[in-house]
Amino acid sequence: MTNSLQLRIAALGLVLGPLCFTLGDTLRRVVDSSTSSSAVELAAKVADHPGPWLAAGLLSAVAPLFFLPGIHALVATTRGRGSRVVGVGGALVSLGLVASVGHAVAFYAPAALYGRAGSDAAAIRALDKASEGYPLLVALIVAFIVGMTIGVIALLVGLRRAGRIPVWAVVAGVVFAVAGSSGGVAMGALGMVAALVAFVPAARSLLGVPARSDAGDDRPQQVAHA
């Protein structure tokens, strides 16, 4: 049952989730701004900056805890036009967020553990090579990428069709998806801004949804945006 408190919590999650997710990604770029570092190079950079790397991993892992309730609330409160697209997009984003936890562990932990274990370059290269093509890792990566790119864009397009967010929020969602696949700290910061520009209007749309009563009133929200 949806009530005003739950909607407020979900709306807050739609701000904190993207913020944690993109802040973690930006911190990762502070440690390693390249998209082509080898496992040995990455391990050396992580050994020099263990604090930011740990913070990046933790932020990436906790982001879904905030993000998911907001996504669920958007799907649950969208009716009529755009609802199917919101449902598909929400399902993909949810899948991507769940996969992102496994992805965070698989990506952040080994690079830190190599240094803690005193692994030499040959051992790091061997372990990195062995992980290539491992089905579980491949599945997590694919689900993560699809969910946080195609899923996010589909969700925002559906919300726009439903009249819940302005068109520039959809554009910001595309920028967020593009920035996520690009290297550099500047692109990470751009992705953070774009994520907030995309999801803050979605969060605000939840605050305008009438709370359901105990009698089962679930009338669809109508939010107009220019």
N, C-alpha and C positions, 0 to 999 in steps of 0.2 A: 504494500500500500504506500502510495506516495504522499508525503506531507511536506509542509513548508520547510521544516528543519532538514529533512533528507535532501530536498532540492537545493538548499543553501550549501550543504556539505558537498553535494555533487558539483555544484557550480564552482566552489572553491577548488575542488579537485581538478577541474578543467583549466584552472590557472596554475596550480602548483605542479600538476603532472607534467605539462609541457615545459614549465620552467626548470624542474629538476632534470628532465630528460635532456634538454638542450644545454643547460649549464654543465651537466656531466660531460656531454660531447665537447663543449668548448674547453673544459679542463683537460680532456684527453688530447686535444689539439695543442694545448700549451706545452704538454710533455712531448708530443710527437705530431708536428704539423704536416708531415708528409703522408701521402697515401701509398708510398712504395717502399717504406722501411722494411728491411729484412728482420727476421725474428731476432737475430743477434744484435742488430742495431737498436731495435725496440727495447730489448732487455737492458741494454746499456743505458738508454735514456730513462727508463723506468727506475733503474738503480740510482740514478742521479736525482730523481724527483719522486720518491716513493709516496710522499704525502698527497700531492695533487692527483697522482694516479689512483691512490686508494679512494680519495674523495670522488673522483670521476666514476669509478666503479660502483661505489655505494649509491650515488645519485641515480645512476642508470638503473640500478636494481630496485630502488624504492619508488621510482617514478610511476610504475604501473599501479601501485597501491593507491595513489591519488587519482590517476588518469582513468582507471577502469570504471569506478562508480559514475563519473561524469559521462562517459561514453554510454553506459547502460541507461542513464537518465535521459539522454538525448534520444536514444532509440525508443524508449518507453513513452516519451511524451510527444513524439512526432506522429501525427495522423494525417491521412489524406494525401495530397500531392507531395511527392518527394519521400514519402515514408519508406517505400521499398528500397530506394537508393540509400537512404540513411541506414536501414537495416543491414544491407549488404556491406556498406562501408563500415558500420559499427562492428560487425562480425569480423571483418578483416583487420581492423585496428585492434580489436580485442585479442585476436590471434597473434598479431605482431607484438603487442605488449607482453603477452605471456611468454612468447619466444624470446623477447628482449632480455628477460631475466636469465634464461639459460645462456643466451649470447653474451651477456655481461660477464657471467662467471667464466665461460669458456675463453673469452677474449682478455679480460683484465687479470685474472688470477695467474695464468701461466707466465706471463711476461714478468710479473713480480716474483713468482716462485723460482724462476731460473736464477735470479741473483741471490735469493736467500739460500738456495741450495748450492751455490757456487758452481753451477753448471758451466762447462767450457763451451766454446763456440761449436765444436763438432756435435756435442750432445744436444744443444739447442736446435741446430739445423736438423738433426735426425728426428727429434720429437716433432718439430714443426712439419717436416715432410710426412711423418706418419699420420698426422692429423688431417692432411689434405684428402678430401674425398670421403672422409668418414661419414656414414649416412646420417647419424644423429646431428652432427655439426652442420652438415649441408641442409638438413631439414630446418634447423633452427634459423640459419642464416636466410634461407629463402622466405620462411614465414615472417621473419623480422623485417626484411626489406619490402616484401609485398604489403604487409600490414601498415608500415609506417610511411609508405609512399602512395601506392594505389588506394589503399584503404582510407588514408587521411583525406586524399583528394575526393574520393567518392562520397565520404561522409559529409564533407563541406559542400559539395555540389548538391547533395540531397537536402541539406539544411537550407541552402539558398533557394532551391525549388519550393521548399515548404514556407518560404518567407521569413525564416528565423534569423538569418544573418545577411549582411550586405555583400555585394559582389566582391568588394575588395578583400573580404576575409577569405574568399576562395582563392584569389590571386596570391594572397599571403601564404596559403596552404601549399600552393605550387612552389613558391620560393623556398619554403621550409623543406620540401621534399628534395629540391635541387641542391640546396645548401648542404643537406645531410650527406650527399654523395660526393661533395667537393672537399678538397683539402684546405688547410690554412685556418688560423685563428679568426681572421676577419670573417670568413664564411661561417664559422661556428657562431660568432656573435650575430651575424645576419640571420642565421637560422633561429636563434633565440628570440630575436625581435619578431621575426615572421610568425613563429609559433604563437606568441602572445597576441599578435594582431589577428591571427586566425581564430584562436580559441576563446579569447576574452568575450567577443560578441556572442559566441555559442553559450558561454557561461551566463551572460546577461539574459539570454533568451530563456534560460531555466528559471530565472528569478521572476519572470512574468507568467509562469505557468500556474494556473489555479491549483491549489492543493486538493487532492481527492478527499472526499468526506467518507465517513464510515458507511454512508449509504451507497457508496460505490460510484460517486460522480467522477467520471474520467473524461469529461468533455475536452476535446482537443484545444490546444493553445493556438491562438492566432496572434502572431507578432508581425507587425508591419515594419519593413525597413526600406529606406529610400535606395 
